[in-house]
Amino acid sequence: MTQGIDAVDFRRWSSDPAGFAHELGASFERFGFAVVANHGLSQALIERCLGDFKGFFAWPVEAKMRYHVPGSGGARGYTPFGVEAAKGAAMHDLKEFWHVGRELPAGHRYRRYMPDNLWIDGIDGFRDTTLALWEAFDAMGRELLSAIALHLGLTPRWFDDKVSEGNSVLRVIHYPPVADGGGAIRAGAHEDINAITLLLGAEEAGLQVLDRDGRWLDINPAPGTLVCNIGDMLQRLTNHVLPSTTHRVVNPAQERADRPRYSMPFFLHFNPDFEIRSLPACVGPDRPDHYPDPITADEYLRQRLREIRLL
């Protein structure tokens, strides 16, 4: 069940772009989140990719650690338990995860920002399956950004050249069964760093969004839907017209505590050297500029990674 957030049908984007953009933008302005139905991503591809990672996360710790790169900020490959924590949190999140990013050719100008991907040995088709899902998410994200541009009064493809070579990441997360979290939860209250996040529904509930009145809303999208939320970079670009909303993943009820949870968020980022500066249309007498000093996407990313202990 998803409390209070009505789903927006993605099929409307092709038949009624303005109507879809209005509904999507209204949900973002109200909640910072939107639920998108009929997204069109291949369920077979999703299940194949998730199956590969379920197998990997079941490996012994020492085998998984061969794919961990210390000091990299978890940019690519495996990040073990006890590393990431929400900003200001006293305890680490109860999760491990894997990152896959953009593939760049040798000599590309952004290679200094984006390390090579790591590929798991012993899982047939792992590279092709994972990259295919990354590319599907990336294409879907660009369409949603086009709708956001329309909602903001920009040209529909305004974002295209700002994200065409962004440091976007597919994260596959494993939250293990929780016998006793010791006060920690699966993911502490936080906001996302990037421009927008696309998230497929998880097999187990737990995602919650903090509403304006201080209530936590349960977000559990139905099969065939995905959740999209505004990240801090887009909040900054729009001068808070589109808010980046606090969210968390809570521990399961006792009767579900023996079940793991898997999640696959796609963090869509701007190009590393894109300068995040408040849009003129989002600044006015009744909305002063919260961010008079611009910052590049990579500078902002590194600042925030330090805050969550990944750097």
N, C-alpha and C positions, 0 to 999 in steps of 0.2 A: 504494500500500500504506500502511496505517496501522498502525504498530507498537504492539501491546499494548492498544489501546483498542477494545473490542468495540462495534459499533453498537447503538443503542437504537432500536426501531421506534416511530415516532411514532403509528402507528395504534393502538397499545396504550393511548394516553392516553384514548381514548374508550371503550374496552372494559374497561380495568383501570387506572384512574387511580393507585391506590396502588402497583401493581406497576411502572408506568412511572416514577412519581416516585422509587421506591426505586432502580431501575436508573440513572436519570439522576443522582440525588444521589450514589450510590456512585461513579460515574465522576468526578463533579466533586470529591468528597472525595479520591479517589486521585490524579487527574491535573490537576485544574483545568480539564479539557477533557472534552467528550463528543462522540461522533459520532452524529448523528440521521438514521436512514434513513426513507424515505417521508415526507418533510416536506410534500409536497403543494403546494409553490410551483410556479407555472406555468413550465414549461421554455420555452415560447414567449415569455413575457414576459421571462424572464431573457435569452434569446438576443437578443431585440429591443433590450433596453436595452444589453447588452454591445456589440452591433453599432453602436449610435449612438455609444458612447464610443470604440470602436476608430477610427471615422471621425474623431472630434474630436481624439484624441491624435496622429493623422497630420498634422494641420494644421501650418503653419509656426509657429514660436515666437511671432512677433509677433502672429499672429491669436489664439493661445490666451491671450496675456497681456492681451488686452482683457477677460478674465473673471477676472483676478487682482486682489484687493483688498488692497493692502499694509497691514500693521498690523492686520489683522482676525483674525489667528491661524488663517487658512485656514478660517474658520467656514463659508463658503459659496463656491461657485465653484471656480476653478482655483488649484492650488498647484504651482509649477514645480519642476524639479530643483534640488537644492542648498539646500533650505530646512529640511526636517524631519530630525532626527537622534534616535537613541535617547538616553535620559537618560545623561549621562556619556560619550557616544561622541565620539571625536576627529573622525570623518568623518561626512558626511551620507549618508543612505540614497540608493540608486540608483533613484529613483522620482519620478513626478509623479502628481497625483491630483485628483479633483473631489469636492466635498462638496455634498450635498443634505440639507436639514433639514426640520423641521416647518413647515407653512404656518400662519400665524396671521392672524386678521382684524385690521383696523385697531382700535386702542384696547385690544388684549388686554394683560393685566397682565404677560405675559412677553415682550412685544416688545423690552424693553430688554436681554433676555438673548439673543434669537434674531433675527439680521438676516434680511432678505428673501432668498429664493433667487434665484440668477441662472439665466437660461435661455438656451441657445445658439441664436442665430439661424441659420437655414439647414438645420436638421435637422428634418424633418417629424415632428410628434408627440412631439418630445423631452420636453416638459413632462409630457404625459399619461402617457407610458411610464415616465418616471423616478419620478413621484409614485406611480403604481400599484405599482411594485416597492417603493418606500419603505413604502407602506401594508401591503403583503403581509408584508414583514419585520417591521414593527411589530406586526402581529397575531400572527405566529408567535412573536415574542419574548415577548409577554404570556402566551401559553399555556405557554411553557417556564418563565417566572417563576412561573406558578401551580403547576406541578409542583415547582419548587424550594421554594415556600412549603409545600406539602404535606410535602415531605421534611423541612423544618425544624420541623414541628409547628405551623405557622401555618394560618390559614384559607386555603383555596385561592386566593381572589382578593385576598389581603392586599396584594399589590403594585400592584393595578390603579390606585388613586387616587394612588399615589406616582410612577407613570410615565406617567399619562394625558396629560400635557402636558410630557413631558421633552424635553430638548434632544438628541434622538436624531438620528443622522446616518448616511446611506448614503454610503460612500466607494467610489469606483471608481478603482482604482489601475492604472497602466501602469508595468511594469518593462521597460525596453528591453533589447534584446540586450546581452550583456556580453562585449566583446572583451577588455578589461582593466579590472577594477574599481579598480586602483590601491590595493588594500588595503581598499576599501569593499565592502560587500555590499548586497543588495537591500533588506533591512530588518534593522538591527542588533537584538541581543537586547534585549527590552523586555517590559513588562507593559502591558496595556490599562488606560486610565483609568476607563472607564465601569462600568456594572453588569454587563451581559453583552454579548458579541459573537457575532453570527451570521455565519458565513462559508461561502459556497458553494465547492465544489471548483474549483480553478484548472485551466486547460488544461495548465500546466507545473508540475512538482513544485518543491519548495523549502522549504515550511513545515516547521519543526522545533520540537518542544517539549522543554524541559529537564526530564528526569525527576529524581526524588529522589536517585538514585544518581550524578547528574552526566552521564548519557548523554543525547545528543540523539536524540529519537525522530522519525522521519519521519511526517508527517501528510499523507496524500494521499487524501482521501475519494473514494469511488466515485461515479459519476453517480447523481443522485437522493438524495444524502446531503448533509448540511451539518455543519459543525463549530460547536460552541458552546463558548465559554470564559468563565470567571469573570473579571471586571475588578476593579480595585483598589477601586472603590466598594462592590461587594458583598462583597469580602474584608473590608473595614473594617466593614461592617454586621454580618457574621457572625463578627467577631472571629477570622478565619482558619479557621473551620470549613470554609468553602469557599475554597480558595486561588486566588489570581491567579498563574498560572504563567508563567514566562519563556518567550518564544518568539521566533523569528527567521525570516527568509526568506533562505536562502543562495543564492549564485550557482550557475548550472547547471554540469553537467559540460561538458567542452570540446565534446563532440559536439552539445550542445544550446545552446551559447553564442550562436548566431545567431538564437535564437527569443525573442520577447518573452513576457512573462507578464502576465496580467490577473487581477485579484482584486477581489471585491466584498464587503467586510465591512460589516456594519450594527452600529453602536455604539449600543446602547440605554442611555439615560441616565435618571436620576431627574429629577423636576421640579426646576427650578433652586433653589427655596427649601426643598426637602426636607432635613431635618436628618439627616445620617448619624451615627447613634449606635448603639453595639453593642447588638444584641438581647439582652434579659435571659437568654433561653434559651441563648445562646451564651457566657455568662460564668459562671464558677464557681470553686471552690477549685483545680481542676486546670487551669483555663483563665482566668487573670487577664485583665482588660480591657486590651488593647493600646492602646486609644484612649479614654482617659477624657474627652477634650475633643471634643465634637461639632463638626462643620463642615458647612456647607450644600454641596449638590452643585455649585452654581456656583462657590463659593469654592475648592472642591477642584479643579474643572476648570481654573480659571485658574492655580492654583498649579502644576499639572502641565503645562499648555501652556507656561508659562515654562521649565520644565525641559527640554522637548524643542524649544525654540527657535521655537515657533510664535507666541509673544508676546514 
